[in-house]
Amino acid sequence: MTKNLNLYKTFNIHEATPQNLYELLNEEFNFNFDPCPLFSKDQINGLDVQWKEYCYINPPYGKAIRG
């Protein structure tokens, strides 16, 4: 399987999902909660809160995850 190296723009695994990809996923799944937001002033701990029906969790990105 060939990997698309254009997806790996950084070594940082704590990058946000590309906006266009998130929008496509959200169109299909209608997310109503992110239990582990990257950027939140509320500092939500996803292990301590009740999850809702359609959660979005940002997967790791970056060159550091290449196998």
N, CA, C and O atoms as a Tripos MOL2 file, in Angstrom:
@<TRIPOS>MOLECULE
protein
  268   267    67     0     0
PROTEIN
NO_CHARGES

@<TRIPOS>ATOM
      1 N           0.8370   -1.1770    0.0000 N.3       1 MET1
      2 CA          0.0000    0.0000    0.0000 C.3       1 MET1
      3 C           0.8860    1.2450    0.0000 C.2       1 MET1
      4 O           1.7790    1.3680    0.8380 O.2       1 MET1
      5 N           0.6520    2.1390   -0.9060 N.am      2 THR2
      6 CA          1.4310    3.3610   -1.0090 C.3       2 THR2
      7 C           0.8630    4.4280   -0.0960 C.2       2 THR2
      8 O          -0.3450    4.6650   -0.0710 O.2       2 THR2
      9 N           1.7420    5.0660    0.6510 N.am      3 LYS3
     10 CA          1.3040    6.1430    1.5450 C.3       3 LYS3
     11 C           1.3820    7.4710    0.8050 C.2       3 LYS3
     12 O           2.2880    7.6930    0.0010 O.2       3 LYS3
     13 N           0.4330    8.3410    1.0800 N.am      4 ASN4
     14 CA          0.4440    9.6760    0.5010 C.3       4 ASN4
     15 C           1.2890   10.5650    1.3940 C.2       4 ASN4
     16 O           0.8110   11.0480    2.4200 O.2       4 ASN4
     17 N           2.5340   10.7850    1.0180 N.am      5 LEU5
     18 CA          3.4470   11.5500    1.8510 C.3       5 LEU5
     19 C           3.0420   13.0120    1.9650 C.2       5 LEU5
     20 O           3.5310   13.7100    2.8530 O.2       5 LEU5
     21 N           2.1600   13.4950    1.0910 N.am      6 ASN6
     22 CA          1.7060   14.8770    1.1960 C.3       6 ASN6
     23 C           0.8690   15.1150    2.4450 C.2       6 ASN6
     24 O           0.7080   16.2600    2.8670 O.2       6 ASN6
     25 N           0.3340   14.0580    3.0420 N.am      7 LEU7
     26 CA         -0.4480   14.2150    4.2610 C.3       7 LEU7
     27 C           0.4400   14.5070    5.4640 C.2       7 LEU7
     28 O          -0.0300   15.0610    6.4570 O.2       7 LEU7
     29 N           1.7100   14.1440    5.3880 N.am      8 TYR8
     30 CA          2.6170   14.3040    6.5020 C.3       8 TYR8
     31 C           3.4260   15.5830    6.3340 C.2       8 TYR8
     32 O           4.5050   15.5640    5.7410 O.2       8 TYR8
     33 N           2.9120   16.6890    6.8490 N.am      9 LYS9
     34 CA          3.5770   17.9700    6.6680 C.3       9 LYS9
     35 C           4.4180   18.3440    7.8900 C.2       9 LYS9
     36 O           5.1920   19.2990    7.8250 O.2       9 LYS9
     37 N           4.2860   17.6250    8.9850 N.am     10 THR10
     38 CA          4.9650   17.9710   10.2190 C.3      10 THR10
     39 C           5.3200   16.7100   10.9900 C.2      10 THR10
     40 O           4.7640   15.6420   10.7320 O.2      10 THR10
     41 N           6.2300   16.8300   11.9210 N.am     11 PHE11
     42 CA          6.5320   15.7130   12.8160 C.3      11 PHE11
     43 C           5.6200   15.7190   14.0330 C.2      11 PHE11
     44 O           5.5650   14.7310   14.7650 O.2      11 PHE11
     45 N           4.9130   16.8000   14.2590 N.am     12 ASN12
     46 CA          4.0390   16.9580   15.4160 C.3      12 ASN12
     47 C           2.7850   16.1080   15.2460 C.2      12 ASN12
     48 O           2.0310   16.3000   14.2920 O.2      12 ASN12
     49 N           2.5550   15.1660   16.1680 N.am     13 ILE13
     50 CA          1.3620   14.3180   16.0700 C.3      13 ILE13
     51 C           0.1250   15.0130   16.6260 C.2      13 ILE13
     52 O          -0.9780   14.4790   16.5110 O.2      13 ILE13
     53 N           0.2810   16.1770   17.2180 N.am     14 HIS14
     54 CA         -0.8390   16.9050   17.8160 C.3      14 HIS14
     55 C          -1.3390   17.9990   16.8780 C.2      14 HIS14
     56 O          -1.4850   19.1530   17.2800 O.2      14 HIS14
     57 N          -1.5940   17.6380   15.6550 N.am     15 GLU15
     58 CA         -2.1250   18.5620   14.6620 C.3      15 GLU15
     59 C          -3.6220   18.3520   14.5440 C.2      15 GLU15
     60 O          -4.1220   17.2520   14.7780 O.2      15 GLU15
     61 N          -4.3300   19.3990   14.1830 N.am     16 ALA16
     62 CA         -5.7720   19.2830   13.9650 C.3      16 ALA16
     63 C          -6.0390   18.5690   12.6430 C.2      16 ALA16
     64 O          -5.2270   18.6230   11.7190 O.2      16 ALA16
     65 N          -7.1680   17.9140   12.5680 N.am     17 THR17
     66 CA         -7.6100   17.3130   11.3200 C.3      17 THR17
     67 C          -7.7570   18.4190   10.2790 C.2      17 THR17
     68 O          -8.3040   19.4760   10.5930 O.2      17 THR17
     69 N          -7.2910   18.2100    9.0630 N.am     18 PRO18
     70 CA         -7.4820   19.2330    8.0270 C.3      18 PRO18
     71 C          -8.9660   19.6130    7.9280 C.2      18 PRO18
     72 O          -9.8340   18.7400    7.9150 O.2      18 PRO18
     73 N          -9.2450   20.9020    7.8590 N.am     19 GLN19
     74 CA        -10.6110   21.4030    7.9200 C.3      19 GLN19
     75 C         -11.5230   20.7770    6.8600 C.2      19 GLN19
     76 O         -12.6640   20.4200    7.1530 O.2      19 GLN19
     77 N         -11.0210   20.6450    5.6340 N.am     20 ASN20
     78 CA        -11.8690   20.0740    4.5760 C.3      20 ASN20
     79 C         -12.2220   18.6130    4.8690 C.2      20 ASN20
     80 O         -13.3290   18.1790    4.5500 O.2      20 ASN20
     81 N         -11.3160   17.8550    5.4610 N.am     21 LEU21
     82 CA        -11.6000   16.4680    5.8290 C.3      21 LEU21
     83 C         -12.6180   16.4250    6.9650 C.2      21 LEU21
     84 O         -13.5580   15.6320    6.9270 O.2      21 LEU21
     85 N         -12.4340   17.2720    7.9710 N.am     22 TYR22
     86 CA        -13.3960   17.3120    9.0730 C.3      22 TYR22
     87 C         -14.7960   17.6540    8.5660 C.2      22 TYR22
     88 O         -15.7730   17.0350    8.9890 O.2      22 TYR22
     89 N         -14.9030   18.6200    7.6740 N.am     23 GLU23
     90 CA        -16.2110   19.0280    7.1490 C.3      23 GLU23
     91 C         -16.8950   17.8890    6.3930 C.2      23 GLU23
     92 O         -18.1050   17.7030    6.5170 O.2      23 GLU23
     93 N         -16.1250   17.1240    5.6100 N.am     24 LEU24
     94 CA        -16.6970   15.9730    4.9100 C.3      24 LEU24
     95 C         -17.2120   14.9210    5.8910 C.2      24 LEU24
     96 O         -18.3080   14.3870    5.7210 O.2      24 LEU24
     97 N         -16.4220   14.6310    6.9060 N.am     25 LEU25
     98 CA        -16.8440   13.6600    7.9150 C.3      25 LEU25
     99 C         -18.0620   14.1580    8.6870 C.2      25 LEU25
    100 O         -18.9850   13.3930    8.9680 O.2      25 LEU25
    101 N         -18.0560   15.4420    9.0260 N.am     26 ASN26
    102 CA        -19.1640   16.0070    9.7910 C.3      26 ASN26
    103 C         -20.4620   16.0160    8.9840 C.2      26 ASN26
    104 O         -21.5430   15.8470    9.5490 O.2      26 ASN26
    105 N         -20.3640   16.2100    7.6810 N.am     27 GLU27
    106 CA        -21.5660   16.1460    6.8280 C.3      27 GLU27
    107 C         -22.2470   14.7900    6.9430 C.2      27 GLU27
    108 O         -23.4740   14.7000    6.9560 O.2      27 GLU27
    109 N         -21.4430   13.7400    7.0270 N.am     28 GLU28
    110 CA        -21.9970   12.3900    7.0890 C.3      28 GLU28
    111 C         -22.4440   11.9950    8.4990 C.2      28 GLU28
    112 O         -23.4830   11.3580    8.6700 O.2      28 GLU28
    113 N         -21.6530   12.3760    9.5080 N.am     29 PHE29
    114 CA        -21.9000   11.8630   10.8570 C.3      29 PHE29
    115 C         -22.5340   12.8670   11.8160 C.2      29 PHE29
    116 O         -23.0000   12.4710   12.8850 O.2      29 PHE29
    117 N         -22.5650   14.1460   11.4700 N.am     30 ASN30
    118 CA        -23.1770   15.1750   12.3380 C.3      30 ASN30
    119 C         -22.6410   15.1240   13.7690 C.2      30 ASN30
    120 O         -23.4030   14.8720   14.7020 O.2      30 ASN30
    121 N         -21.3590   15.3560   13.9500 N.am     31 PHE31
    122 CA        -20.7420   15.2920   15.2740 C.3      31 PHE31
    123 C         -21.4080   16.2820   16.2230 C.2      31 PHE31
    124 O         -21.7300   17.4080   15.8440 O.2      31 PHE31
    125 N         -21.6080   15.8420   17.4640 N.am     32 ASN32
    126 CA        -22.1540   16.7580   18.4510 C.3      32 ASN32
    127 C         -21.2890   16.8530   19.7030 C.2      32 ASN32
    128 O         -21.6860   17.4690   20.6930 O.2      32 ASN32
    129 N         -20.0980   16.2370   19.6570 N.am     33 PHE33
    130 CA        -19.2180   16.3240   20.8250 C.3      33 PHE33
    131 C         -17.8060   15.9080   20.4480 C.2      33 PHE33
    132 O         -17.6070   14.9890   19.6530 O.2      33 PHE33
    133 N         -16.8280   16.5970   21.0290 N.am     34 ASP34
    134 CA        -15.4240   16.2240   20.9120 C.3      34 ASP34
    135 C         -14.8960   16.0510   22.3290 C.2      34 ASP34
    136 O         -14.6270   17.0420   23.0080 O.2      34 ASP34
    137 N         -14.7410   14.8020   22.7930 N.am     35 PRO35
    138 CA        -14.3190   14.5700   24.1650 C.3      35 PRO35
    139 C         -12.8450   14.8750   24.4220 C.2      35 PRO35
    140 O         -12.4070   14.9090   25.5720 O.2      35 PRO35
    141 N         -12.0960   15.0920   23.3730 N.am     36 CYS36
    142 CA        -10.6590   15.3480   23.5080 C.3      36 CYS36
    143 C         -10.2350   16.4910   22.5880 C.2      36 CYS36
    144 O          -9.4060   16.2820   21.7020 O.2      36 CYS36
    145 N         -10.7750   17.6820   22.7740 N.am     37 PRO37
    146 CA        -10.4500   18.7770   21.8470 C.3      37 PRO37
    147 C          -8.9900   19.2090   21.9580 C.2      37 PRO37
    148 O          -8.4260   19.2640   23.0500 O.2      37 PRO37
    149 N          -8.3990   19.5090   20.8210 N.am     38 LEU38
    150 CA         -7.0150   19.9880   20.8140 C.3      38 LEU38
    151 C          -6.9170   21.3850   21.4060 C.2      38 LEU38
    152 O          -6.0120   21.6750   22.1890 O.2      38 LEU38
    153 N          -7.8390   22.2330   21.0330 N.am     39 PHE39
    154 CA         -7.7940   23.6280   21.4520 C.3      39 PHE39
    155 C          -9.0730   23.9570   22.2040 C.2      39 PHE39
    156 O         -10.1160   24.1890   21.5940 O.2      39 PHE39
    157 N          -8.9920   23.9790   23.5200 N.am     40 SER40
    158 CA        -10.1730   24.2650   24.3190 C.3      40 SER40
    159 C          -9.7730   25.0710   25.5490 C.2      40 SER40
    160 O          -8.8600   24.6920   26.2830 O.2      40 SER40
    161 N         -10.4540   26.1710   25.7620 N.am     41 LYS41
    162 CA        -10.1780   26.9490   26.9710 C.3      41 LYS41
    163 C         -10.8040   26.2930   28.2030 C.2      41 LYS41
    164 O         -10.4570   26.6440   29.3300 O.2      41 LYS41
    165 N         -11.7300   25.3370   27.9970 N.am     42 ASP42
    166 CA        -12.3960   24.6550   29.1100 C.3      42 ASP42
    167 C         -11.5950   23.4760   29.6610 C.2      42 ASP42
    168 O         -11.9290   22.9570   30.7260 O.2      42 ASP42
    169 N         -10.5510   23.0450   28.9610 N.am     43 GLN43
    170 CA         -9.7190   21.9160   29.3830 C.3      43 GLN43
    171 C         -10.5550   20.6920   29.7410 C.2      43 GLN43
    172 O         -10.5010   20.2010   30.8680 O.2      43 GLN43
    173 N         -11.3210   20.2080   28.7780 N.am     44 ILE44
    174 CA        -12.1690   19.0240   28.9620 C.3      44 ILE44
    175 C         -11.2980   17.7800   29.0880 C.2      44 ILE44
    176 O         -10.3580   17.5940   28.3160 O.2      44 ILE44
    177 N         -11.6090   16.9390   30.0540 N.am     45 ASN45
    178 CA        -10.9560   15.6440   30.1770 C.3      45 ASN45
    179 C         -11.9560   14.6030   29.6860 C.2      45 ASN45
    180 O         -12.9390   14.3200   30.3710 O.2      45 ASN45
    181 N         -11.7180   14.0350   28.5170 N.am     46 GLY46
    182 CA        -12.6360   13.0950   27.8970 C.3      46 GLY46
    183 C         -12.9190   11.8500   28.7160 C.2      46 GLY46
    184 O         -13.9010   11.1530   28.4640 O.2      46 GLY46
    185 N         -12.0710   11.5600   29.6940 N.am     47 LEU47
    186 CA        -12.2970   10.3910   30.5400 C.3      47 LEU47
    187 C         -13.2410   10.6930   31.6990 C.2      47 LEU47
    188 O         -13.7540    9.7770   32.3410 O.2      47 LEU47
    189 N         -13.4690   11.9780   31.9670 N.am     48 ASP48
    190 CA        -14.2880   12.3730   33.1150 C.3      48 ASP48
    191 C         -15.6630   12.9030   32.7400 C.2      48 ASP48
    192 O         -16.4060   13.3270   33.6250 O.2      48 ASP48
    193 N         -16.0270   12.8960   31.4750 N.am     49 VAL49
    194 CA        -17.3060   13.4730   31.0580 C.3      49 VAL49
    195 C         -18.1590   12.4230   30.3470 C.2      49 VAL49
    196 O         -17.6470   11.4310   29.8290 O.2      49 VAL49
    197 N         -19.4570   12.6630   30.3350 N.am     50 GLN50
    198 CA        -20.3930   11.7900   29.6100 C.3      50 GLN50
    199 C         -20.3050   12.1120   28.1190 C.2      50 GLN50
    200 O         -20.4770   13.2620   27.7170 O.2      50 GLN50
    201 N         -20.0410   11.1050   27.3120 N.am     51 TRP51
    202 CA        -19.9580   11.3110   25.8700 C.3      51 TRP51
    203 C         -21.3570   11.3690   25.2770 C.2      51 TRP51
    204 O         -22.2940   10.7680   25.8040 O.2      51 TRP51
    205 N         -21.4880   12.0970   24.1800 N.am     52 LYS52
    206 CA        -22.7700   12.1910   23.4790 C.3      52 LYS52
    207 C         -22.8240   11.1350   22.3830 C.2      52 LYS52
    208 O         -21.9670   10.2530   22.3310 O.2      52 LYS52
    209 N         -23.8250   11.2170   21.5060 N.am     53 GLU53
    210 CA        -24.0490   10.1660   20.5120 C.3      53 GLU53
    211 C         -23.0130   10.1320   19.3960 C.2      53 GLU53
    212 O         -22.5540    9.0540   19.0170 O.2      53 GLU53
    213 N         -22.6390   11.2880   18.8640 N.am     54 TYR54
    214 CA        -21.7740   11.3470   17.6800 C.3      54 TYR54
    215 C         -20.5080   12.1240   18.0030 C.2      54 TYR54
    216 O         -20.4450   13.3400   17.8230 O.2      54 TYR54
    217 N         -19.5210   11.4190   18.4740 N.am     55 CYS55
    218 CA        -18.2820   12.0490   18.9340 C.3      55 CYS55
    219 C         -17.2400   12.0820   17.8240 C.2      55 CYS55
    220 O         -17.1600   11.1840   16.9860 O.2      55 CYS55
    221 N         -16.4470   13.1460   17.8490 N.am     56 TYR56
    222 CA        -15.3020   13.2380   16.9540 C.3      56 TYR56
    223 C         -14.0510   13.2800   17.8090 C.2      56 TYR56
    224 O         -13.9470   14.0860   18.7340 O.2      56 TYR56
    225 N         -13.1030   12.4120   17.4990 N.am     57 ILE57
    226 CA        -11.8220   12.3970   18.1960 C.3      57 ILE57
    227 C         -10.7350   12.5400   17.1440 C.2      57 ILE57
    228 O         -10.6160   11.7180   16.2360 O.2      57 ILE57
    229 N          -9.9480   13.5910   17.2810 N.am     58 ASN58
    230 CA         -8.8870   13.8820   16.3230 C.3      58 ASN58
    231 C          -7.8340   12.7730   16.3420 C.2      58 ASN58
    232 O          -7.2450   12.5130   17.3900 O.2      58 ASN58
    233 N          -7.5850   12.1170   15.2100 N.am     59 PRO59
    234 CA         -6.5370   11.0910   15.1670 C.3      59 PRO59
    235 C          -5.1630   11.7540   15.1100 C.2      59 PRO59
    236 O          -5.0610   12.9270   14.7490 O.2      59 PRO59
    237 N          -4.1070   11.0220   15.4620 N.am     60 PRO60
    238 CA         -2.7610   11.6000   15.3560 C.3      60 PRO60
    239 C          -2.3600   11.7730   13.8890 C.2      60 PRO60
    240 O          -2.6990   10.9520   13.0370 O.2      60 PRO60
    241 N          -1.6420   12.8410   13.6170 N.am     61 TYR61
    242 CA         -1.1170   13.1180   12.2870 C.3      61 TYR61
    243 C           0.3740   13.3670   12.4100 C.2      61 TYR61
    244 O           0.8890   13.5110   13.5200 O.2      61 TYR61
    245 N           1.0640   13.4180   11.3040 N.am     62 GLY62
    246 CA          2.4620   13.8180   11.3060 C.3      62 GLY62
    247 C           3.3980   12.7080   10.8980 C.2      62 GLY62
    248 O           3.0480   11.5280   10.9170 O.2      62 GLY62
    249 N           4.5940   13.1130   10.5310 N.am     63 LYS63
    250 CA          5.6150   12.1700   10.0660 C.3      63 LYS63
    251 C           6.0240   11.1930   11.1560 C.2      63 LYS63
    252 O           6.5040   10.0980   10.8630 O.2      63 LYS63
    253 N           5.8370   11.5800   12.4020 N.am     64 ALA64
    254 CA          6.2450   10.7220   13.5190 C.3      64 ALA64
    255 C           5.4620    9.4230   13.5760 C.2      64 ALA64
    256 O           5.9330    8.4630   14.1870 O.2      64 ALA64
    257 N           4.2800    9.3510   12.9630 N.am     65 ILE65
    258 CA          3.4800    8.1220   13.0120 C.3      65 ILE65
    259 C           3.7490    7.1870   11.8520 C.2      65 ILE65
    260 O           3.2310    6.0710   11.8230 O.2      65 ILE65
    261 N           4.5570    7.6280   10.8890 N.am     66 ARG66
    262 CA          4.8800    6.7510    9.7590 C.3      66 ARG66
    263 C           5.5530    5.4880   10.2460 C.2      66 ARG66
    264 O           6.4130    5.5300   11.1260 O.2      66 ARG66
    265 N           5.1600    4.3650    9.6700 N.am     67 GLY67
    266 CA          5.7230    3.0870   10.0960 C.3      67 GLY67
    267 C           6.8750    2.6260    9.2930 C.2      67 GLY67
    268 O           7.4290    1.5600    9.5620 O.2      67 GLY67
@<TRIPOS>BOND
     1     1     2 1
     2     2     3 1
     3     3     4 2
     4     3     5 am
     5     5     6 1
     6     6     7 1
     7     7     8 2
     8     7     9 am
     9     9    10 1
    10    10    11 1
    11    11    12 2
    12    11    13 am
    13    13    14 1
    14    14    15 1
    15    15    16 2
    16    15    17 am
    17    17    18 1
    18    18    19 1
    19    19    20 2
    20    19    21 am
    21    21    22 1
    22    22    23 1
    23    23    24 2
    24    23    25 am
    25    25    26 1
    26    26    27 1
    27    27    28 2
    28    27    29 am
    29    29    30 1
    30    30    31 1
    31    31    32 2
    32    31    33 am
    33    33    34 1
    34    34    35 1
    35    35    36 2
    36    35    37 am
    37    37    38 1
    38    38    39 1
    39    39    40 2
    40    39    41 am
    41    41    42 1
    42    42    43 1
    43    43    44 2
    44    43    45 am
    45    45    46 1
    46    46    47 1
    47    47    48 2
    48    47    49 am
    49    49    50 1
    50    50    51 1
    51    51    52 2
    52    51    53 am
    53    53    54 1
    54    54    55 1
    55    55    56 2
    56    55    57 am
    57    57    58 1
    58    58    59 1
    59    59    60 2
    60    59    61 am
    61    61    62 1
    62    62    63 1
    63    63    64 2
    64    63    65 am
    65    65    66 1
    66    66    67 1
    67    67    68 2
    68    67    69 am
    69    69    70 1
    70    70    71 1
    71    71    72 2
    72    71    73 am
    73    73    74 1
    74    74    75 1
    75    75    76 2
    76    75    77 am
    77    77    78 1
    78    78    79 1
    79    79    80 2
    80    79    81 am
    81    81    82 1
    82    82    83 1
    83    83    84 2
    84    83    85 am
    85    85    86 1
    86    86    87 1
    87    87    88 2
    88    87    89 am
    89    89    90 1
    90    90    91 1
    91    91    92 2
    92    91    93 am
    93    93    94 1
    94    94    95 1
    95    95    96 2
    96    95    97 am
    97    97    98 1
    98    98    99 1
    99    99   100 2
   100    99   101 am
   101   101   102 1
   102   102   103 1
   103   103   104 2
   104   103   105 am
   105   105   106 1
   106   106   107 1
   107   107   108 2
   108   107   109 am
   109   109   110 1
   110   110   111 1
   111   111   112 2
   112   111   113 am
   113   113   114 1
   114   114   115 1
   115   115   116 2
   116   115   117 am
   117   117   118 1
   118   118   119 1
   119   119   120 2
   120   119   121 am
   121   121   122 1
   122   122   123 1
   123   123   124 2
   124   123   125 am
   125   125   126 1
   126   126   127 1
   127   127   128 2
   128   127   129 am
   129   129   130 1
   130   130   131 1
   131   131   132 2
   132   131   133 am
   133   133   134 1
   134   134   135 1
   135   135   136 2
   136   135   137 am
   137   137   138 1
   138   138   139 1
   139   139   140 2
   140   139   141 am
   141   141   142 1
   142   142   143 1
   143   143   144 2
   144   143   145 am
   145   145   146 1
   146   146   147 1
   147   147   148 2
   148   147   149 am
   149   149   150 1
   150   150   151 1
   151   151   152 2
   152   151   153 am
   153   153   154 1
   154   154   155 1
   155   155   156 2
   156   155   157 am
   157   157   158 1
   158   158   159 1
   159   159   160 2
   160   159   161 am
   161   161   162 1
   162   162   163 1
   163   163   164 2
   164   163   165 am
   165   165   166 1
   166   166   167 1
   167   167   168 2
   168   167   169 am
   169   169   170 1
   170   170   171 1
   171   171   172 2
   172   171   173 am
   173   173   174 1
   174   174   175 1
   175   175   176 2
   176   175   177 am
   177   177   178 1
   178   178   179 1
   179   179   180 2
   180   179   181 am
   181   181   182 1
   182   182   183 1
   183   183   184 2
   184   183   185 am
   185   185   186 1
   186   186   187 1
   187   187   188 2
   188   187   189 am
   189   189   190 1
   190   190   191 1
   191   191   192 2
   192   191   193 am
   193   193   194 1
   194   194   195 1
   195   195   196 2
   196   195   197 am
   197   197   198 1
   198   198   199 1
   199   199   200 2
   200   199   201 am
   201   201   202 1
   202   202   203 1
   203   203   204 2
   204   203   205 am
   205   205   206 1
   206   206   207 1
   207   207   208 2
   208   207   209 am
   209   209   210 1
   210   210   211 1
   211   211   212 2
   212   211   213 am
   213   213   214 1
   214   214   215 1
   215   215   216 2
   216   215   217 am
   217   217   218 1
   218   218   219 1
   219   219   220 2
   220   219   221 am
   221   221   222 1
   222   222   223 1
   223   223   224 2
   224   223   225 am
   225   225   226 1
   226   226   227 1
   227   227   228 2
   228   227   229 am
   229   229   230 1
   230   230   231 1
   231   231   232 2
   232   231   233 am
   233   233   234 1
   234   234   235 1
   235   235   236 2
   236   235   237 am
   237   237   238 1
   238   238   239 1
   239   239   240 2
   240   239   241 am
   241   241   242 1
   242   242   243 1
   243   243   244 2
   244   243   245 am
   245   245   246 1
   246   246   247 1
   247   247   248 2
   248   247   249 am
   249   249   250 1
   250   250   251 1
   251   251   252 2
   252   251   253 am
   253   253   254 1
   254   254   255 1
   255   255   256 2
   256   255   257 am
   257   257   258 1
   258   258   259 1
   259   259   260 2
   260   259   261 am
   261   261   262 1
   262   262   263 1
   263   263   264 2
   264   263   265 am
   265   265   266 1
   266   266   267 1
   267   267   268 2
@<TRIPOS>SUBSTRUCTURE
     1 MET1         2 RESIDUE 1 A MET
     2 THR2         6 RESIDUE 1 A THR
     3 LYS3        10 RESIDUE 1 A LYS
     4 ASN4        14 RESIDUE 1 A ASN
     5 LEU5        18 RESIDUE 1 A LEU
     6 ASN6        22 RESIDUE 1 A ASN
     7 LEU7        26 RESIDUE 1 A LEU
     8 TYR8        30 RESIDUE 1 A TYR
     9 LYS9        34 RESIDUE 1 A LYS
    10 THR10       38 RESIDUE 1 A THR
    11 PHE11       42 RESIDUE 1 A PHE
    12 ASN12       46 RESIDUE 1 A ASN
    13 ILE13       50 RESIDUE 1 A ILE
    14 HIS14       54 RESIDUE 1 A HIS
    15 GLU15       58 RESIDUE 1 A GLU
    16 ALA16       62 RESIDUE 1 A ALA
    17 THR17       66 RESIDUE 1 A THR
    18 PRO18       70 RESIDUE 1 A PRO
    19 GLN19       74 RESIDUE 1 A GLN
    20 ASN20       78 RESIDUE 1 A ASN
    21 LEU21       82 RESIDUE 1 A LEU
    22 TYR22       86 RESIDUE 1 A TYR
    23 GLU23       90 RESIDUE 1 A GLU
    24 LEU24       94 RESIDUE 1 A LEU
    25 LEU25       98 RESIDUE 1 A LEU
    26 ASN26      102 RESIDUE 1 A ASN
    27 GLU27      106 RESIDUE 1 A GLU
    28 GLU28      110 RESIDUE 1 A GLU
    29 PHE29      114 RESIDUE 1 A PHE
    30 ASN30      118 RESIDUE 1 A ASN
    31 PHE31      122 RESIDUE 1 A PHE
    32 ASN32      126 RESIDUE 1 A ASN
    33 PHE33      130 RESIDUE 1 A PHE
    34 ASP34      134 RESIDUE 1 A ASP
    35 PRO35      138 RESIDUE 1 A PRO
    36 CYS36      142 RESIDUE 1 A CYS
    37 PRO37      146 RESIDUE 1 A PRO
    38 LEU38      150 RESIDUE 1 A LEU
    39 PHE39      154 RESIDUE 1 A PHE
    40 SER40      158 RESIDUE 1 A SER
    41 LYS41      162 RESIDUE 1 A LYS
    42 ASP42      166 RESIDUE 1 A ASP
    43 GLN43      170 RESIDUE 1 A GLN
    44 ILE44      174 RESIDUE 1 A ILE
    45 ASN45      178 RESIDUE 1 A ASN
    46 GLY46      182 RESIDUE 1 A GLY
    47 LEU47      186 RESIDUE 1 A LEU
    48 ASP48      190 RESIDUE 1 A ASP
    49 VAL49      194 RESIDUE 1 A VAL
    50 GLN50      198 RESIDUE 1 A GLN
    51 TRP51      202 RESIDUE 1 A TRP
    52 LYS52      206 RESIDUE 1 A LYS
    53 GLU53      210 RESIDUE 1 A GLU
    54 TYR54      214 RESIDUE 1 A TYR
    55 CYS55      218 RESIDUE 1 A CYS
    56 TYR56      222 RESIDUE 1 A TYR
    57 ILE57      226 RESIDUE 1 A ILE
    58 ASN58      230 RESIDUE 1 A ASN
    59 PRO59      234 RESIDUE 1 A PRO
    60 PRO60      238 RESIDUE 1 A PRO
    61 TYR61      242 RESIDUE 1 A TYR
    62 GLY62      246 RESIDUE 1 A GLY
    63 LYS63      250 RESIDUE 1 A LYS
    64 ALA64      254 RESIDUE 1 A ALA
    65 ILE65      258 RESIDUE 1 A ILE
    66 ARG66      262 RESIDUE 1 A ARG
    67 GLY67      266 RESIDUE 1 A GLY
